[in-house]
Amino acid sequence: MKEWTGIEIQRAKQGLEQAAAVALGQMLFEFARLDMALGLVLVWSDGGKQLDKLTKAVTDLSFHKRLDLLHSFVATLYPVGNGARVLYDAWLKDAHSVRLVRNELVHGRWGVDPMKDQVFNVVGLPTSPNQQTKGYAVSELKDIVAQMGLLQHRLSVLRTEWPV
């Protein structure tokens, strides 16, 4: 095992923090695009017949509530077991998973361990027995960004082939 000097540790820490910050920044951009795409799918539902009404209603909804609204639209149009319903349900499940990860990453605080080549997200107060810490390699953060992009693409395909 290599012995690190204080300067090497500091440089590695700065580099790791910078790389994580870039990935997290990209995540914010990608999530915003996904959120907007979902909102547009909702307001243009039923061929845009209620565009003004739905625009007002959807504008103030959280991503979670937008997912719930999409679920209700899908459940109304496509019966359980229908191919479109299966695909939408899988998309909704994956979108909820990404939403939960994004919430933890955005609302947690961060630490850097250059010796492990990981950044750590900590959720909860230090005095709480429920505080949770999870380590990420920068590549894992980039994978989350990629998942968000893929979700947006999948939603576009669903919207085109099986509109709500």
Secondary structure, DSSP 8 states (H G I E B T S, - for coil): -----HHHHHHHHHHHHHHHHHHHHHHHHHHHHHHHHHHHHHHTGGGGTTHHHHHHHHHT--HHHHHHHHHHHHHHHS-TT-HHHHHHHHHHHHHHHHHHHHHHHHHSEEEEETTTTEEEEEES-TT-TT-EEEEE-HHHHHHHHHHHHHHHHHHHHHHHHS--
